[in-house]
Amino acid sequence: MNSPLLTKSLDFATQIVLFYEVFSKTKKDTTIAKQLLRSATSVGANINEAIYGNSKADFISKLHISLKETGESIYWLMLLKNTKLIDYDFESLLSLAEEIKRMLIASLNTAKENK
């Protein structure tokens, strides 16, 4: 299936995995980075589950979970940016997360209208 939302979420998860690899080599506490890794990889996993869901309600529920995980990812990215534990291009990661958030909101609104 060719879903722009799924493609963007996979790109986001990939970039976060690569960020985590860089961060983990700094020998700093990885608690926040691990939380980010979990939430960011969950976004696409739940979108994928939504696409293959067995009902409209299941589809909407999984997209809501993805939206929550996107919001959580944005929180962890902002916290990492603000703490300055590592010099990294957080703006590009935040921009991608915000784009995914907007796409999820639009998809949810459309799905709810077509109920």
N, C-alpha and C positions, 0 to 999 in steps of 0.2 A: 504494500500500500504506500502511495506517495502522499504523505501528509506533511505540509510545511511545519506544522506544530511539532510533530514527532521528530522531524529533521533538526529543527532548532533546539529541541530539548536534548537530543543526542549530542549535538555540538556543545551545548552548555555542560552536560555531564562530562564529556571528554575533556573540555578545558579545565573543569574543576579537578578531575583526576590528575591531570598534568600539573595543576597548581599544587595539589596535595603532595605530589612527589617532590616538588621543589621545596615546599614548606617543611616537609618531614626531614629534609637534610640539614635544616638550620639548627637542629638539636634543641629547639624551643618546645614548650608544652604544646602538644598537638590537639588538645581537647576541643578547641573551637574549630579547628580545621577538620577534625573528624566529624563534628556535627554538620558542618557545611557539606562534606563529602556525602554523608547519609541523605541529607535533605535534597541536595542537587541531583543525585542519581535517582532519587525516588520520583522526581518530577516526570521524567520520560517513561519510567517504568509504569506509572499510573496512567499516563496518556496512552501507552501501548495497551494496557488492560482495558481502558475505556473504548478504544477502537474495536477490540474484540469482545466487548461486553455482550451480555445476553439480553439486555433490555435498555430502553431509553433511560429509565431510572438509574440503572447500573452505570450507563455512560455518563450521566450527569454527576453521579456520586464520585466516580473516579476522577472526573475533571475537577471537581471541588477539592479533592485531596491534592491533586497536582497544583492547584492554585494556592492552597495552604503551604505546601512544600516550597513553592516558588517564593512566597512571602517570607518563609523561614530562611531560605537561602539568602535572600536580600538582606535580612537582619544580620546573619553571620558574616556576609561580605562587608557590610558597613562596619561591624565591630572589628573585623580584621584590618580594614582600611584605617579606622580611627586609632587603633592601638599602635599602628606603625611597626608591628613586629617584623615585617618583611616589606621590602620595596618591591611592589608588584603592580601591574596594570589592572587595578580593581575596577576602574571606570569601564573598561570594555566588558568585564564580567557582569557588572551591574547593569550596563546598557542591554546586554543580551537577556538577562533575567527580567528586566522591565518589559522588554519586547515580548517575551514569553508570557508574562503576566497579562499584558494587553490582549494577546491572542487568546489566552484561556478565557478571559472575561467575555470577549466577543463570541467565542464558541459556546460558552455557557448560556449567554443571552439568546443566541440563535436556537440552541437545543431546547431551552425553556419555552420559547415562542412557538416552536413546532411540536409541542407536546400533544 
